[in-house]
Amino acid sequence: MEEVRDFDNGTIAVSPLPGFKVDVVSDFPPREGQDVGQQVAIASRLPPLSAWVEMWKPNGALVPPRGFAFAAYEIAPRHVLLVYAIHLKSNRGEISEDIAIREESMQQLTAHIQAMNDAYEKLGNVSCIVGGDFNTAPDDPRFAGETTTGLLRANGFSWCWENIPFAQRISLPADKLFPAACFDHIFVRNAKINSARVIETSRRSSDHNAIFAELQL
């Protein structure tokens, strides 16, 4: 989940799902001009092997907001699943700077994924899921030169929206400032994507629609 207020509200959000509980919620500080922080969370039915949150690290003038939530699960004997929830920099600034900040975040994320893969492969087979609000898309012409999602694909990840027409995967409906977009994604490695779809969500809960993907691990 992205833009979660806190642990209590995350728990309310998953309460209709039998057996689900929130495993990790971030505590990122509010950004300038905001009263509350925008948090990310991971929920499951499984006991996590480990779960924590990290903020992105500044790199010179690039200071990415927020960070990521991470959890590792043993989904079968000798099969570990690494899960990441992210919410990358928005497009409410200078576009070149926004892109550079997202790319920096992804560089840090892929380094962390590699480190966790190296650590957990001692336990067996490792699959990985990265999901969240990327604020960019592989095929959006506005971000044609951006490498954020391309870096994941270069590291062996598959995109949940591959070959799905844009009209069927609009996760952020148009508003007065921005056109409709597909900014919410799930990328997987060492897993097969059986299906993916957008779930219409009340605007009272989020300006984004929820997305759903079924995976074969």
Backbone hydrogen bonds in HBPLUS format (Angstrom, degrees):
<---DONOR---> <-ACCEPTOR-->    atom                        ^
c    i                          cat <-CA-CA->   ^        H-A-AA   ^      H-
h    n   atom  resd res      DA  || num        DHA   H-A  angle D-A-AA Bond
n    s   type  num  typ     dist DA aas  dist angle  dist       angle   num
A0041-ALA N   A0001-MET O   2.90 MM  40  5.00 151.8  1.98 138.2 141.7     1
A0003-GLU N   A0039-GLN O   2.86 MM  36  4.99 104.8  2.43 140.1 158.6     2
A0004-VAL N   A0039-GLN O   2.88 MM  35  4.81 163.0  1.91 133.9 133.2     3
A0039-GLN N   A0004-VAL O   3.06 MM  35  4.81 147.8  2.17 143.0 145.8     4
A0010-GLY N   A0006-ASP O   2.93 MM   4  6.15 150.8  2.02 149.8 159.1     5
A0011-THR N   A0007-PHE O   2.89 MM   4  6.14 150.5  1.98 150.4 158.2     6
A0012-ILE N   A0008-ASP O   3.08 MM   4  6.44 149.1  2.18 141.5 149.5     7
A0013-ALA N   A0009-ASN O   2.99 MM   4  6.22 152.9  2.06 143.0 150.2     8
A0014-VAL N   A0010-GLY O   3.21 MM   4  6.55 147.5  2.32 146.8 153.3     9
A0015-SER N   A0012-ILE O   3.24 MM   3  5.13 151.9  2.32  98.7 107.0    10
A0017-LEU N   A0014-VAL O   2.91 MM   3  5.51 160.9  1.95 124.0 130.5    11
A0020-PHE N   A0017-LEU O   3.14 MM   3  5.69 167.6  2.15 136.6 138.9    12
A0021-LYS N   A0044-SER O   2.97 MM  23  5.77 151.1  2.06 148.7 153.7    13
A0044-SER N   A0021-LYS O   3.04 MM  23  5.77 155.2  2.10 161.5 160.8    14
A0023-ASP N   A0042-ILE O   2.88 MM  19  5.81 155.9  1.94 148.2 156.4    15
A0024-VAL N   A0042-ILE O   3.39 MM  18  5.55 152.8  2.47 149.1 150.6    16
A0042-ILE N   A0024-VAL O   3.04 MM  18  5.55 150.7  2.12 152.8 159.6    17
A0026-SER N   A0040-VAL O   2.97 MM  14  5.59 158.2  2.02 161.6 168.5    18
A0034-GLN N   A0031-ARG O   2.91 MM   3  5.46 153.1  1.99 146.2 144.6    19
A0049-LEU N   A0072-ALA O   2.66 MM  23  5.41 155.3  1.72 149.6 157.1    20
A0072-ALA N   A0050-SER O   2.94 MM  22  5.46 157.4  1.99 154.8 156.0    21
A0052-TRP N   A0070-PHE O   2.96 MM  18  5.46 148.4  2.06 141.7 151.5    22
A0070-PHE N   A0052-TRP O   2.83 MM  18  5.46 159.6  1.87 173.0 175.4    23
A0054-GLU N   A0068-PHE O   3.05 MM  14  5.63 160.4  2.09 157.7 163.8    24
A0068-PHE N   A0054-GLU O   2.86 MM  14  5.63 155.6  1.92 162.2 169.9    25
A0056-TRP N   A0066-ARG O   3.10 MM  10  6.47 163.0  2.13 138.3 140.1    26
A0059-ASN N   A0062-LEU O   2.80 MM   3  5.14 168.8  1.81 158.6 162.4    27
A0062-LEU N   A0059-ASN O   3.07 MM   3  5.14 153.4  2.14 129.9 125.1    28
A0069-ALA N   A0085-ALA O   3.05 MM  16  5.16 159.9  2.09 145.5 151.9    29
A0085-ALA N   A0069-ALA O   2.99 MM  16  5.16 157.5  2.04 140.7 146.4    30
A0071-ALA N   A0083-VAL O   2.99 MM  12  5.27 147.7  2.10 146.9 152.9    31
A0083-VAL N   A0071-ALA O   2.83 MM  12  5.27 160.6  1.86 165.6 170.3    32
A0073-TYR N   A0081-LEU O   2.87 MM   8  5.13 156.2  1.93 143.4 151.5    33
A0081-LEU N   A0073-TYR O   2.71 MM   8  5.13 162.1  1.75 154.6 161.1    34
A0075-ILE N   A0079-HIS O   2.99 MM   4  5.96 133.8  2.21 152.8 166.6    35
A0079-HIS N   A0076-ALA O   2.98 MM   3  5.14 136.4  2.18 146.1 133.9    36
A0125-ASN N   A0078-ARG O   2.90 MM  47  6.02 142.0  2.04 149.4 137.7    37
A0080-VAL N   A0125-ASN O   2.76 MM  45  6.13 163.5  1.79 169.6 167.8    38
A0127-SER N   A0080-VAL O   2.86 MM  47  6.29 161.8  1.89 162.0 168.1    39
A0082-LEU N   A0127-SER O   2.86 MM  45  6.20 166.2  1.88 147.6 150.5    40
A0129-ILE N   A0082-LEU O   2.81 MM  47  6.23 153.1  1.88 160.0 169.2    41
A0084-TYR N   A0129-ILE O   2.87 MM  45  6.19 146.3  1.98 150.5 161.5    42
A0131-GLY N   A0084-TYR O   2.98 MM  47  6.25 169.8  1.99 157.1 159.0    43
A0086-ILE N   A0131-GLY O   3.03 MM  45  6.37 153.2  2.10 149.2 156.8    44
A0133-ASP N   A0086-ILE O   3.21 MM  47  6.47 134.1  2.44 147.8 146.3    45
A0088-LEU N   A0133-ASP O   2.88 MM  45  6.32 147.3  1.98 160.5 171.1    46
A0097-GLU N   A0094-GLU O   3.01 MM   3  5.40 120.4  2.38 108.1 122.7    47
A0098-ASP N   A0094-GLU O   2.89 MM   4  6.15 161.3  1.93 158.6 165.0    48
A0099-ILE N   A0095-ILE O   2.97 MM   4  6.14 163.4  1.99 151.6 155.1    49
A0100-ALA N   A0096-SER O   3.08 MM   4  6.23 161.8  2.11 141.0 146.2    50
A0101-ILE N   A0097-GLU O   2.93 MM   4  6.13 154.0  2.00 151.2 157.8    51
A0102-ARG N   A0098-ASP O   3.02 MM   4  6.31 159.6  2.07 150.0 155.1    52
A0103-GLU N   A0099-ILE O   2.89 MM   4  6.14 162.2  1.92 155.3 160.6    53
A0104-GLU N   A0100-ALA O   2.99 MM   4  6.18 150.6  2.08 140.9 148.7    54
A0105-SER N   A0101-ILE O   3.00 MM   4  6.28 159.0  2.04 148.8 154.2    55
A0106-MET N   A0102-ARG O   2.97 MM   4  6.27 157.4  2.02 150.6 156.5    56
A0107-GLN N   A0103-GLU O   2.98 MM   4  6.24 149.4  2.07 145.7 153.8    57
A0108-GLN N   A0104-GLU O   3.13 MM   4  6.45 158.9  2.17 150.7 155.3    58
A0109-LEU N   A0105-SER O   2.88 MM   4  6.16 152.2  1.95 147.2 156.1    59
A0110-THR N   A0106-MET O   2.90 MM   4  6.03 172.6  1.90 154.6 155.4    60
A0111-ALA N   A0107-GLN O   3.19 MM   4  6.33 148.3  2.30 138.9 147.3    61
A0112-HIS N   A0108-GLN O   3.07 MM   4  6.31 151.6  2.15 143.5 150.9    62
A0112-HIS N   A0109-LEU O   3.03 MM   3  5.07 115.1  2.47  95.8 111.5    63
A0113-ILE N   A0109-LEU O   2.84 MM   4  6.16 159.3  1.88 156.3 162.6    64
A0114-GLN N   A0110-THR O   3.04 MM   4  6.18 158.1  2.08 141.3 146.4    65
A0115-ALA N   A0111-ALA O   3.07 MM   4  6.32 155.8  2.13 143.0 149.5    66
A0116-MET N   A0112-HIS O   2.89 MM   4  6.15 161.0  1.92 156.1 160.8    67
A0117-ASN N   A0113-ILE O   2.81 MM   4  5.96 154.5  1.88 148.6 156.5    68
A0118-ASP N   A0114-GLN O   2.94 MM   4  6.12 159.1  1.99 146.6 151.9    69
A0119-ALA N   A0115-ALA O   3.03 MM   4  6.25 147.5  2.13 139.3 148.4    70
A0120-TYR N   A0116-MET O   2.86 MM   4  5.99 165.7  1.88 154.5 157.4    71
A0121-GLU N   A0117-ASN O   2.94 MM   4  5.77 140.8  2.10 145.4 153.0    72
A0123-LEU N   A0120-TYR O   2.84 MM   3  5.51 159.5  1.88 119.1 125.5    73
A0124-GLY N   A0121-GLU O   3.13 MM   3  4.98 149.4  2.23  95.1 104.3    74
A0128-CYS N   A0189-ARG O   3.07 MM  61  5.17 158.4  2.12 144.3 146.2    75
A0189-ARG N   A0128-CYS O   2.92 MM  61  5.17 150.1  2.01 147.2 151.1    76
A0130-VAL N   A0187-PHE O   2.86 MM  57  5.16 161.6  1.89 153.7 157.7    77
A0187-PHE N   A0130-VAL O   2.80 MM  57  5.16 165.3  1.82 153.1 157.9    78
A0132-GLY N   A0185-HIS O   3.08 MM  53  5.82 149.3  2.18 160.2 166.7    79
A0185-HIS N   A0132-GLY O   3.05 MM  53  5.82 153.3  2.12 164.6 165.8    80
A0134-PHE N   A0183-PHE O   2.89 MM  49  5.50 154.6  1.96 161.5 158.1    81
A0140-ASP N   A0137-ALA O   3.49 MM   3  5.35 174.2  2.50 104.6 106.3    82
A0143-PHE N   A0140-ASP O   2.92 MM   3  5.71 161.6  1.96 126.5 131.9    83
A0146-GLU N   A0143-PHE O   3.03 MM   3  5.24 160.9  2.07 111.4 117.6    84
A0151-LEU N   A0147-THR O   2.91 MM   4  5.91 140.9  2.07 152.2 156.9    85
A0152-LEU N   A0149-THR O   3.13 MM   3  5.36 123.2  2.47 101.3 114.4    86
A0153-ARG N   A0149-THR O   3.16 MM   4  6.55 162.0  2.20 151.4 156.3    87
A0154-ALA N   A0150-GLY O   2.84 MM   4  6.02 148.2  1.95 144.0 153.1    88
A0155-ASN N   A0152-LEU O   2.97 MM   3  5.07 139.1  2.14  98.2 110.7    89
A0157-PHE N   A0152-LEU O   3.15 MM   5  5.54 157.2  2.20 139.4 138.4    90
A0156-GLY N   A0153-ARG O   3.10 MM   3  5.25 148.9  2.20 113.1 111.4    91
A0158-SER N   A0188-VAL O   2.72 MM  30  5.29 161.3  1.75 154.2 157.3    92
A0188-VAL N   A0158-SER O   2.97 MM  30  5.29 152.1  2.05 141.1 149.8    93
A0162-GLU N   A0159-TRP O   3.31 MM   3  5.62 166.3  2.33 117.2 117.3    94
A0160-CYS N   A0186-ILE O   2.97 MM  26  5.49 145.4  2.10 163.1 174.1    95
A0164-ILE N   A0161-TRP O   3.02 MM   3  5.31 162.9  2.05 136.3 132.9    96
A0168-GLN N   A0165-PRO O   2.95 MM   3  5.56 150.4  2.04 117.1 125.9    97
A0169-ARG N   A0166-PHE O   2.92 MM   3  5.28 167.1  1.94 118.3 122.4    98
A0171-SER N   A0181-ALA O   3.09 MM  10  6.35 125.1  2.40 132.8 147.4    99
A0209-ASN N   A0171-SER O   2.71 MM  38  4.88 163.8  1.74 147.8 152.5   100
A0172-LEU N   A0181-ALA O   3.01 MM   9  5.18 158.2  2.06 160.4 154.1   101
A0181-ALA N   A0172-LEU O   2.95 MM   9  5.18 156.4  2.00 142.9 150.5   102
A0175-ASP N   A0178-PHE O   3.01 MM   3  5.55 166.2  2.03 160.4 164.7   103
A0192-LYS N   A0216-GLN O   2.90 MM  24  4.99 173.2  1.91 149.6 150.6   104
A0216-GLN N   A0192-LYS O   2.73 MM  24  4.99 160.0  1.76 150.4 157.0   105
A0194-ASN N   A0214-GLU O   2.81 MM  20  5.49 144.6  1.94 148.9 159.5   106
A0214-GLU N   A0195-SER O   2.95 MM  19  5.37 157.3  2.00 140.8 147.5   107
A0197-ARG N   A0212-PHE O   2.86 MM  15  5.39 153.3  1.93 153.8 161.3   108
A0212-PHE N   A0197-ARG O   2.86 MM  15  5.39 162.7  1.89 165.3 169.3   109
A0199-ILE N   A0210-ALA O   2.76 MM  11  5.07 177.1  1.76 145.6 146.5   110
A0210-ALA N   A0199-ILE O   3.17 MM  11  5.07 131.9  2.42 163.9 155.2   111
A0205-SER N   A0202-SER O   2.99 MM   3  5.55 152.3  2.07 112.3 119.9   112
A0206-SER N   A0202-SER O   3.26 MM   4  6.65 157.3  2.32 149.7 156.2   113
